[in-house]
Amino acid sequence: MIQNTERIRTQDLSVGQILMEDIYLGDRKLIGEGSFVTNRIIEFLMKQNIKLVDIKMTPEKMANKVERENHSESITFSDQIDYFMLLGKLNVEFRYGKGIQQKDYIEYVIELFDAYMENLTYRLKLEQLKGHDYYTFLHAVDVFTLCTMFAREKNVPCLEKIALGFLFHDIGKLKSPKSILNKKTKLTRTEREIIQRHTLNGYQLLCDMGLESIAYLAMSHHENANGTGYPSGTSCLSLPIEIQLLQIVDVYSALTLQRSYKEPMHPSEAITLMYNNKQNFNEEVLNAFTNFLGIFPENSIVLLSDGSQAIIESMDVPNPLLPKVRSFQGGNSFQIPYDFKLNICKMISYNEMSLERLFSKFSEALLSAEDILAKKYFEDLIEWYPSYEWYTHIHIPLFKIMKVLETNHLLSRAKIKKIKETYCHLMKDTMLKLNQINKQREIVLILIEEDVNENELISLFEGILYSEEIYPIVIRKGKSHREIENIINSLNIKQLFVLSNKKIIGITDQTVDIFCVLMDQLEKFLITLSYKNLYKVQLKKQLQQYKYVRSTIEN
């Protein structure tokens, strides 16, 4: 059956086209399938950084597609799949590290791919995968390329036959619904089970193609070393070495390639994440893969070409082969030079990053005004905690550190100001994430008096409310009391928080509970939440201490 959809870049959308997929923000559907594209929709998609969308194919393109498929046997390989173009899309110079420098390896893979594509059945099956889900197609080519080179490095026997299994390892996703493959929100349990069937479906499809001898690669590439994988929960350590290689490359490819619902991970971050989950892999093979790429996880001990040892401190984003290291001889830190006069020979060991060390690196980066590095460590940190502890375990402890440095004049005013700006930006980003994750059940109004300038305290308070699934609307005291009361009534707000440095209440609306919080009280209160489990704190109950009692004031 000919598919009547095509995937295009958002920037190439035109008014009048028809969307063929639902557009989600978090778990909320914002634009439904079948909607006509308008300028407003295009602008919205661009702002949300949604790069690719599915649209209904025009009759002209449908006719051309039917004609191509009717004459598929006469189409040459070069017309169908441009392998060199795909290598460019896969960003192999960046992601393959030293592996791509093995000229004879890449030539071998190119020759092998050409040979496979001379087989009409193989070529059409790959074209079918390309039409069904372009990401899965790119991922298949990526895994085939990198895994074949790595397997050659490991002297895997019968590689000409086995590499075809690398190429078709995800062929079972032809039977996975496209709506689930490209879903932008978390999969349900049922959807996850449907996706996991691709291993068994792939096994059957390869058998149907007469490839029974390599069908096990499609079936078993999601088995883990500790038996937590699928479909059978068998330890991959008991399976052939090519399965263990494929399992590792499959994960690396999935982490470092872009998807419609996620940005690609930096190669070094992906390797670090894999080491933090090393129980899933044959660690010896993972070490070999890391050395093959020459891309190393942070906090690993490496041997340098001058015979000395060093620890990987951080990764240079533009070039993963040039990390910043700290030498054990002298303790000086430096970046691997671009001319590779000094380079890394191999990894000696990996010291798993502890949560305490990760927070320390995050705070050090922030206080050193290394914004990009601080954001990276922050993204790593929030993976360790549930969302309701992002503020109590990360932002508030960091605020306490900043407060000590500021109070004791250990940093200049200019630097403190710069750090606070970055800190507030991080908190705003956290609130956006919480707003996408949580379902905000109630709205409260925060009124900030004119004498209040502590933006970081206000952001902390906002974030704590977001964490409790409360949506705060923040306004500065510039509106009249009547205007504020109109806002309260129009949004049916039941609670108002007044933040000030002196207790002044001018709101007369009797339908709203007012909480008057002095800024020094707010600071003390927030600090008490440090390292607390917010779900056990009973936030609303604790905030009752600041409730404004009208009768007391009026009398």
Secondary structure, DSSP 4 states (H G I P E B T S, - for coil): ----EEEEEGGG--TT-BB-S-EEETTEEEE-TTPBP-HHHHHHHHHTT--EEEEEPPHHHHHHHHHHHHTGGG--HHHH--HHHHHHHTTHHHHSGGGGG-HHHHHHHHHHHHHHHTSHHHHHHHHHHHHH-HHHHHHHHHHHHHHHHHHHHTT-TTHHHHHHHHHTTTGGGGGS-HHHHT-SSPPPHHHHHHHHTHHHHHHHHHHHTT-GGGHHHHHHTT--TTS--SSS---GGGS-HHHHHHHHHHHHHHHHS-BTTBPPPPHHHHHHHHHHTGGGS-HHHHHHHHHHHT---TTEEEEETTS-EEEEEE--TT-TTS-EEEETTT--EEEPPTT-SS-EEEEEEE-PPPHHHHHHHHHHHHHTT-HHHHHHHHHHHHTTS-GGGHIIIIIHHHHHHHHHHHHTT-S-HHHHHHHHHHHHHHHHHHHHHHHHHS---EEEEEEE-TT---HHHHHHHHHHHHHTTEEEEEEETTS-HHHHHHHHHHTT--EEEEEESS-------TTSEEEEEEHHHHHHHHHHTTT--HHHH-HHHHHGGGB--HHHHH-
